């Protein structure tokens, strides 16, 4: 993830969920059904300091549709 992408995702996460989001990591994900891929992308994980309802937020981005 580029620096600009990170800044945009952190800002969007803070606006959506409140608190002070901090980027934790990005994980590639390949979801499949019966052995056939149905979704591939990256999940971005953020800690939400100061949010009374949630400790983490997740953002998904699709790299390529299967």
C-alpha positions as a Python dict, from the first residue, in 0.01 Angstrom:
ca = {
    (1, 'X'): (0, 0, 0),
    (2, 'X'): (141, 339, -92),
    (3, 'X'): (170, 625, 154),
    (4, 'X'): (-115, 812, -17),
    (5, 'X'): (-339, 504, -4),
    (6, 'X'): (-261, 459, 364),
    (7, 'X'): (-344, 821, 445),
    (8, 'X'): (-674, 800, 252),
    (9, 'X'): (-779, 474, 420),
    (10, 'X'): (-690, 602, 766),
    (11, 'X'): (-890, 922, 707),
    (12, 'X'): (-1189, 727, 575),
    (13, 'X'): (-1173, 485, 869),
    (14, 'X'): (-1164, 770, 1120),
    (15, 'X'): (-1452, 949, 951),
    (16, 'X'): (-1664, 632, 935),
    (17, 'X'): (-1583, 478, 1273),
    (18, 'X'): (-1460, 765, 1489),
    (19, 'X'): (-1166, 749, 1725),
    (20, 'X'): (-806, 765, 1610),
    (21, 'X'): (-739, 491, 1355),
    (22, 'X'): (-387, 351, 1321),
    (23, 'X'): (-285, 126, 1035),
    (24, 'X'): (-188, -225, 1154),
    (25, 'X'): (-135, -437, 841),
    (26, 'X'): (-265, -546, 502),
    (27, 'X'): (-338, -909, 422),
    (28, 'X'): (-398, -1065, 79),
    (29, 'X'): (-716, -1276, 71),
    (30, 'X'): (-842, -1529, -182),
    (31, 'X'): (-1196, -1651, -111),
    (32, 'X'): (-1304, -1964, -293),
    (33, 'X'): (-1614, -2182, -317),
    (34, 'X'): (-1576, -2546, -419),
    (35, 'X'): (-1217, -2473, -520),
    (36, 'X'): (-1306, -2188, -755),
    (37, 'X'): (-1196, -1835, -661),
    (38, 'X'): (-1486, -1594, -607),
    (39, 'X'): (-1300, -1293, -467),
    (40, 'X'): (-939, -1180, -448),
    (41, 'X'): (-819, -866, -281),
    (42, 'X'): (-651, -711, 18),
    (43, 'X'): (-793, -651, 365),
    (44, 'X'): (-650, -351, 551),
    (45, 'X'): (-666, -362, 931),
    (46, 'X'): (-679, -56, 1159),
    (47, 'X'): (-680, -18, 1537),
    (48, 'X'): (-944, 230, 1657),
    (49, 'X'): (-811, 406, 1967),
    (50, 'X'): (-1079, 608, 2140),
    (51, 'X'): (-1377, 430, 1983),
    (52, 'X'): (-1611, 304, 2260),
    (53, 'X'): (-1776, 39, 2040),
    (54, 'X'): (-1496, -121, 1838),
    (55, 'X'): (-1125, -191, 1877),
    (56, 'X'): (-1059, -260, 1507),
    (57, 'X'): (-1184, -165, 1162),
    (58, 'X'): (-1135, -353, 837),
    (59, 'X'): (-1131, -221, 483),
    (60, 'X'): (-1135, -440, 175),
    (61, 'X'): (-1018, -362, -172),
    (62, 'X'): (-1062, -586, -471),
    (63, 'X'): (-753, -638, -682),
    (64, 'X'): (-912, -828, -968),
    (65, 'X'): (-1254, -985, -1007),
    (66, 'X'): (-1231, -1361, -1061),
}
